[in-house]
Amino acid sequence: MEEQIASYRSIDYPEHWGLWCMTLIARNHRQPVTAPIEKRLWTEVDRWPTNDQIAFPVVIRESQYRPAEIEGDFWNNKWFSHNMQFSASDHER
């Protein structure tokens, strides 16, 4: 991760520009802005496979597009609900 961060610092990416929860990404593939952003994001994910959450803000900033954010947070919002059921074996994986 340090190498990835150093790479972004070398292109003058601002330290606290943004960080999104990457558990869910909803996108409209009919919008022309979507395909180039997604292609660029996958280039970064291919380069830094374990850190898509760090790559996403860099790609978004490069595209000059600011995504909408879900009101609330991942666990508490009006758009979807969760019914998480865990067993002991889920935590052993």
C-alpha positions as CSV (number, residue, x, y, z in Angstrom):
1,M,0.0,0.0,0.0
2,E,2.9,2.4,0.7
3,E,4.1,2.1,-2.9
4,Q,0.6,2.9,-4.2
5,I,0.3,6.0,-1.9
6,A,3.8,7.2,-2.9
7,S,2.7,6.8,-6.6
8,Y,-0.3,9.1,-5.9
9,R,1.7,11.6,-4.0
10,S,4.1,11.8,-7.0
11,I,1.2,13.1,-9.1
12,D,0.3,15.7,-6.5
13,Y,-2.9,14.0,-5.4
14,P,-4.2,16.0,-2.4
15,E,-3.8,14.1,0.9
16,H,-7.4,14.4,2.2
17,W,-9.4,14.8,-1.0
18,G,-11.8,12.0,-0.4
19,L,-12.3,8.3,0.6
20,W,-15.5,6.3,-0.1
21,C,-16.8,3.1,1.4
22,M,-16.3,0.7,-1.5
23,T,-18.8,-2.0,-0.2
24,L,-21.3,-0.9,-2.8
25,I,-20.9,1.0,-6.1
26,A,-24.0,1.8,-8.1
27,R,-23.5,3.2,-11.5
28,N,-25.5,3.9,-14.6
29,H,-23.9,2.3,-17.6
30,R,-26.0,4.4,-19.9
31,Q,-24.2,7.6,-18.9
32,P,-21.2,8.4,-21.1
33,V,-19.0,9.3,-18.1
34,T,-19.2,5.8,-16.7
35,A,-17.2,3.7,-19.1
36,P,-14.0,5.8,-19.1
37,I,-14.0,6.0,-15.3
38,E,-14.6,2.3,-14.9
39,K,-11.9,1.4,-17.4
40,R,-9.4,3.7,-15.6
41,L,-10.4,2.2,-12.2
42,W,-9.8,-1.3,-13.5
43,T,-6.4,-0.2,-14.7
44,E,-5.6,0.9,-11.2
45,V,-7.1,-2.3,-9.6
46,D,-5.0,-4.3,-11.9
47,R,-1.9,-2.4,-10.9
48,W,-2.8,-2.3,-7.2
49,P,-5.1,-5.3,-6.7
50,T,-5.8,-5.0,-3.0
51,N,-6.5,-1.3,-2.7
52,D,-9.4,-0.3,-4.9
53,Q,-10.7,2.0,-2.1
54,I,-7.5,4.1,-2.4
55,A,-7.6,4.1,-6.2
56,F,-11.2,5.1,-6.6
57,P,-10.8,8.8,-5.4
58,V,-7.7,9.2,-7.6
59,V,-9.6,8.0,-10.6
60,I,-12.7,10.1,-9.8
61,R,-10.6,13.2,-9.3
62,E,-8.8,12.7,-12.6
63,S,-12.1,12.4,-14.4
64,Q,-13.3,15.7,-12.9
65,Y,-16.5,13.9,-11.9
66,R,-17.8,13.9,-8.3
67,P,-20.1,11.0,-7.6
68,A,-23.3,11.3,-5.6
69,E,-23.2,9.9,-2.1
70,I,-25.9,7.9,-0.4
71,E,-27.4,9.8,2.5
72,G,-26.5,8.2,5.9
73,D,-24.0,5.4,5.7
74,F,-23.8,1.9,4.4
75,W,-25.7,0.4,7.3
76,N,-28.3,3.1,7.8
77,N,-29.9,4.6,4.7
78,K,-33.2,4.8,2.8
79,W,-32.1,2.8,-0.2
80,F,-31.4,-0.7,1.0
81,S,-31.5,-2.8,4.2
82,H,-29.3,-5.6,5.6
83,N,-30.3,-8.9,7.0
84,M,-26.9,-10.2,8.0
85,Q,-26.8,-13.6,9.7
86,F,-23.5,-14.9,10.7
87,S,-22.5,-18.3,12.1
88,A,-19.4,-19.2,13.9
89,S,-18.0,-20.8,10.7
90,D,-18.3,-17.5,8.9
91,H,-15.6,-16.0,11.1
92,E,-13.2,-18.9,10.6
93,R,-12.9,-18.4,6.8
